[in-house]
Amino acid sequence: MISFEECAAMLDEIADAMPYELYRELNGGISIVPQHKLHPVAKMEHILRHEVRHHNEYLAGTDDLELWDDEQIMQYLEKNRS
């Protein structure tokens, strides 16, 4: 397991590699909290790109990714219903 500081440094590297324009009007920055996550560290880039896409779709006045997320959650819940 990596430390919180190592995780933050990795996330900074991933964020710095993405075009700065994607962060326009992102006034809260990128935040992480020091708690266990369900996703492996290898998924950080995928998750960051996904969340930045949410931000940019919001700026564009669309919510396609939000609708897709909702559909994925519904499918997961149906498949894992006990």
Sequence and secondary structure as in RCSB ss.txt:
>XXXX:A:sequence
MISFEECAAMLDEIADAMPYELYRELNGGISIVPQHKLHPVAKMEHILRHEVRHHNEYLAGTDDLELWDDEQIMQ
YLEKNRS
>XXXX:A:secstr
   HHHHHHHHHHHHHHS GGGGTT TT     SS  SS GGGHHHHHHHHHHHHHHHHHT  HHHHHHHHHHHH
HHHHT  
